């Protein structure tokens, strides 16, 4: 690793960069930030649902440890305040996903009022569960970066260094923007237009918007192509039969709009398969485009670059820049 290049009077790296761009590196960096910055700690705890006041006395009573060994295995980060809360954090980067860790550490929790098992991943996983009194939370690193970035309580040099390290070393700028998927089945069309939801097999990622591509088989009045754009208000991976367990999440997504929540629930309950997990996208009101956007035609090599071609790949996302460019091309 080159720390300073010839001709420059200082290094562009932070002290966190010395840890390396690995799971262990970002785990240690995040734990260190929480241990040094009281505001960062309580902003994070509040975000994952821990009800505890940001006070100096509470901070003094809190233990933060890394790589703690249990009979069940070694945890990445633990945050503990006796009789109040115990948080175990597992960190993943790249395409690594949470597997057996969902239940591996359940017996490692202390007998506190609030127990949270938190997974921080680079590929978002929207499973939300509560197992044996332990709340299981899943958040993305990009979500965490967005939570801290620009927060006036975190304008100190250490917080800035952590954000710089995370953004540069782990490509945290790569927020997926607009999800485009083929939609043709009648139930999917009904749920999009009437209930503002989209369901599919379990997927990862957190797009900001959803743009359904109506195929010829969809036979809609708008014709083939992308005619609508909807903001993604929330994402859940769940079984249909567990819907009522997510009322708090739906309330948060809808910002208290009970009419919208009932509309979403009606759409989810429309599916007969209630036992298998699916990923649900809960959408805002769709905005109609003046002219439908189409796939790139032809057979030449490279068609569909940064866009869509004959077959829309699973979880295909495009940038705002490309989407708006295509809108301008369509109306010219």
C-alpha positions in Angstrom: 0.0 0.0 0.0 1.4 3.4 -1.0 0.7 5.9 1.8 2.0 9.0 0.1 3.0 9.6 -3.5 6.1 11.5 -4.6 5.3 15.1 -5.3 2.4 15.3 -2.7 2.9 16.8 0.8 0.5 14.5 2.6 -1.4 11.2 2.3 -5.0 10.9 1.0 -5.5 7.8 3.2 -7.2 7.7 6.6 -5.9 5.7 9.5 -8.8 3.3 8.8 -7.4 2.5 5.4 -4.5 0.7 7.2 -6.9 -2.0 8.3 -7.5 -3.1 4.7 -10.7 -3.3 2.7 -12.0 -6.6 4.2 -14.9 -7.7 6.4 -12.6 -7.5 9.4 -11.3 -4.1 8.4 -14.7 -2.4 8.2 -15.9 -4.3 11.3 -13.0 -3.0 13.4 -13.3 0.5 11.9 -17.0 0.7 12.7 -16.6 -0.7 16.2 -13.8 1.8 16.9 -16.0 4.7 15.8 -18.8 3.6 18.1 -16.4 3.3 21.0 -15.0 6.8 20.4 -18.1 8.8 19.4 -21.0 8.7 21.8 -23.4 10.3 19.2 -22.5 7.7 16.6 -23.3 4.9 19.0 -26.7 6.2 20.0 -27.7 7.2 16.5 -26.9 3.6 15.5 -28.6 2.0 18.5 -31.8 4.0 17.9 -31.8 3.1 14.2 -31.8 -0.7 15.0 -34.6 -0.3 17.5 -32.8 -0.1 20.9 -34.6 2.2 23.3 -31.9 3.9 25.3 -31.2 7.5 26.1 -28.1 9.2 24.7 -26.5 10.2 28.0 -23.0 10.2 29.5 -24.1 7.9 32.4 -25.4 5.3 29.9 -22.3 5.6 27.8 -20.1 4.9 30.9 -22.1 1.7 31.6 -21.7 0.4 28.0 -19.2 -2.2 26.9 -18.1 -2.4 23.2 -16.0 -5.4 22.2 -14.8 -7.0 19.0 -14.1 -10.6 18.1 -15.7 -11.9 21.3 -15.3 -15.7 21.6 -18.3 -17.8 22.7 -19.0 -21.5 22.6 -21.2 -20.7 19.6 -18.4 -18.9 17.7 -16.7 -15.6 17.4 -18.8 -12.5 17.0 -17.7 -9.4 15.1 -18.9 -6.7 17.4 -20.9 -6.7 20.7 -22.4 -3.7 22.5 -23.7 -4.4 26.0 -25.2 -2.4 28.8 -26.1 -4.7 31.7 -29.9 -5.0 32.4 -30.7 -2.7 29.4 -29.6 -4.1 26.1 -27.2 -6.5 24.3 -26.5 -6.1 20.6 -24.5 -8.6 18.6 -23.3 -7.4 15.2 -22.2 -9.6 12.2 -20.5 -7.8 9.3 -20.5 -8.9 5.6 -19.0 -7.2 2.5 -19.1 -8.0 -1.2 -21.6 -10.7 -2.2 -21.3 -12.5 1.2 -24.7 -13.2 2.7 -26.0 -14.1 6.1 -26.6 -17.8 6.5 -26.3 -19.9 9.7 -25.5 -16.8 11.8 -29.2 -16.1 12.0 -29.5 -18.6 14.8 -25.9 -19.4 15.7 -25.6 -16.8 18.5 -29.1 -16.9 20.0 -27.8 -18.6 23.2 -24.9 -16.1 23.5 -27.2 -13.2 24.6 -27.2 -11.9 28.2 -30.5 -11.7 30.1 -31.2 -8.1 29.2 -34.5 -6.4 28.3 -33.5 -5.7 24.7 -31.6 -8.3 22.6 -30.8 -7.4 19.0 -28.9 -9.5 16.5 -27.8 -7.1 13.7 -26.4 -8.1 10.3 -24.7 -5.3 8.3 -24.2 -6.4 4.7 -23.2 -4.9 1.4 -25.9 -6.9 -0.4 -29.0 -5.9 1.5 -31.1 -8.7 3.0 -34.6 -7.6 4.1 -35.4 -10.6 6.3 -36.8 -9.3 9.6 -37.6 -11.7 12.3 -37.8 -12.2 16.0 -36.4 -15.5 17.3 -36.7 -16.5 21.0 -37.0 -13.0 22.2 -34.1 -11.7 20.0 -34.9 -9.0 17.4 -33.1 -9.7 14.2 -32.2 -6.6 12.1 -30.7 -6.4 8.7 -29.2 -3.2 7.3 -26.9 -2.4 4.5 -23.6 -0.6 4.7 -24.8 2.0 2.3 -27.8 2.5 4.6 -25.4 3.1 7.5 -23.3 5.5 5.5 -26.4 7.4 4.5 -27.5 7.5 8.2 -24.2 9.0 9.3 -23.3 11.1 6.2 -24.4 14.8 6.7 -25.6 14.3 10.3 -24.6 17.5 12.1 -23.8 15.4 15.3 -21.1 13.6 13.3 -19.0 16.3 11.8 -15.9 15.4 13.7 -12.7 14.2 12.0 -13.0 10.6 13.1 -16.5 10.2 11.7 -15.4 11.9 8.5 -12.5 9.5 8.2 -14.8 6.4 8.7 -17.2 7.6 6.0 -14.3 8.3 3.6 -12.9 4.9 4.3 -16.2 3.1 3.7 -17.1 5.0 0.6 -13.8 4.7 -1.1 -12.7 1.2 0.1 -16.0 -0.5 -0.3 -17.6 1.4 -3.2 -20.5 2.5 -1.0 -21.4 5.1 -3.6 -22.9 2.3 -5.8 -26.5 2.7 -4.6 -28.8 0.9 -7.0 -31.2 3.5 -8.4 -34.0 2.2 -10.7 -35.1 -1.4 -10.7 -36.6 -2.6 -14.1 -38.3 -5.9 -14.4 -40.7 -7.6 -16.8 -44.3 -7.6 -15.6 -46.9 -9.5 -17.5 -49.0 -11.7 -15.1 -52.4 -10.4 -14.3 -51.9 -10.6 -10.5 -48.7 -8.5 -10.8 -50.5 -5.9 -12.9 -53.4 -5.7 -10.5 -51.1 -5.3 -7.5 -49.0 -2.6 -9.2 -52.0 -0.5 -10.3 -54.4 -1.1 -7.4 -52.2 -1.9 -4.5 -48.8 -0.3 -5.2 -46.7 -3.4 -4.5 -44.4 -5.6 -6.5 -43.5 -9.2 -5.5 -40.8 -11.5 -6.7 -38.5 -14.4 -5.6 -36.1 -13.5 -2.8 -33.6 -10.9 -4.0 -31.0 -8.6 -2.5 -30.4 -4.9 -3.1 -32.2 -1.7 -2.3 -33.2 0.3 -5.4 -34.7 3.7 -4.9 -37.3 3.4 -7.6 -39.2 0.6 -9.5 -40.1 0.8 -13.2 -42.2 -2.1 -14.5 -41.6 -3.1 -18.1 -45.0 -4.2 -19.4 -44.5 -7.0 -22.0 -46.7 -7.7 -25.0 -48.4 -10.4 -23.1 -49.4 -7.9 -20.4 -51.9 -6.4 -22.9 -52.2 -3.1 -21.0 -53.7 0.1 -22.4 -50.3 1.7 -22.2 -48.8 -0.9 -24.5 -45.3 -2.5 -24.3 -42.6 -0.7 -22.4 -42.0 1.3 -19.3 -44.8 3.8 -18.7 -44.6 4.3 -15.0 -42.0 5.1 -12.3 -42.7 4.4 -8.6 -40.6 5.3 -5.5 -39.7 2.3 -3.4 -40.9 3.2 0.1 -39.8 0.0 1.7 -38.7 -3.6 1.1 -39.4 -6.8 3.1 -38.5 -10.4 2.6 -41.2 -12.5 4.3 -43.9 -15.2 4.1 -47.3 -13.9 3.3 -48.7 -15.5 6.4 -46.4 -13.5 8.6 -47.6 -10.1 7.2 -49.2 -8.9 10.5 -45.8 -9.2 12.2 -44.6 -6.3 10.1 -47.2 -3.7 10.9 -44.6 -1.4 12.5 -42.5 -1.6 9.4 -45.4 -0.9 7.1 -46.4 2.1 9.3 -42.8 3.4 9.0 -42.8 2.9 5.2 -46.1 4.6 4.7 -45.4 7.4 7.3 -48.6 6.6 9.1 -50.9 6.5 6.0 -53.3 3.8 7.1 -55.2 3.8 3.8 -52.0 3.0 1.9 -51.1 0.3 4.4 -54.4 -1.4 3.9 -53.9 -1.2 0.2 -50.5 -2.9 0.5 -51.9 -5.6 2.8 -54.7 -6.4 0.3 -52.1 -6.9 -2.4 -49.9 -9.2 -0.3 -52.9 -11.3 0.7 -53.9 -11.7 -2.9 -51.2 -14.4 -3.3 -52.3 -18.0 -2.6 -48.8 -19.2 -1.6 -48.5 -18.1 2.0 -45.7 -20.3 3.3 -42.7 -19.5 0.9 -40.6 -16.4 1.4 -40.7 -13.7 -1.3 -39.4 -10.1 -1.5 -42.0 -7.4 -1.5 -41.5 -3.9 -2.8 -43.9 -1.4 -1.2 -44.3 1.5 -3.6 -45.5 5.1 -3.7 -48.0 6.4 -6.2 -46.7 5.7 -9.7 -45.8 8.6 -12.0 -46.8 8.2 -15.6 -44.3 8.9 -18.4 -45.5 10.7 -21.5 -43.9 8.2 -23.8 -43.2 4.5 -23.0 -39.5 3.5 -22.8 -38.5 0.4 -24.8 -35.8 -2.1 -24.8 -32.9 -1.7 -27.3 -33.7 -3.6 -30.4 -31.6 -5.3 -33.0 -29.0 -8.1 -32.5 -25.7 -6.2 -32.6 -23.2 -6.9 -29.9 -23.3 -4.4 -27.0 -27.0 -3.4 -27.3 -28.6 -2.7 -24.0 -25.4 -1.4 -22.4 -26.4 0.6 -19.3 -30.0 -0.1 -20.3 -32.2 -3.1 -21.2 -32.3 -5.4 -24.2 -34.2 -8.5 -25.3 -34.0 -10.3 -21.9 -34.2 -8.2 -18.7 -31.9 -9.7 -16.2 -33.0 -10.6 -12.7 -32.6 -7.6 -10.4 -31.7 -5.3 -13.3 -31.0 -1.7 -12.2 -30.1 1.4 -14.2 -29.0 4.8 -13.2 -31.1 8.0 -13.1 -28.8 9.5 -15.6 -29.5 6.7 -18.2 -33.2 6.6 -17.4 -33.6 10.4 -18.0 -31.5 10.2 -21.1 -33.9 7.5 -22.5 -36.9 9.7 -21.6 -35.4 12.6 -23.7 -34.6 10.2 -26.6 -38.2 8.9 -26.5 -39.9 12.3 -26.7 -37.6 13.8 -29.4 
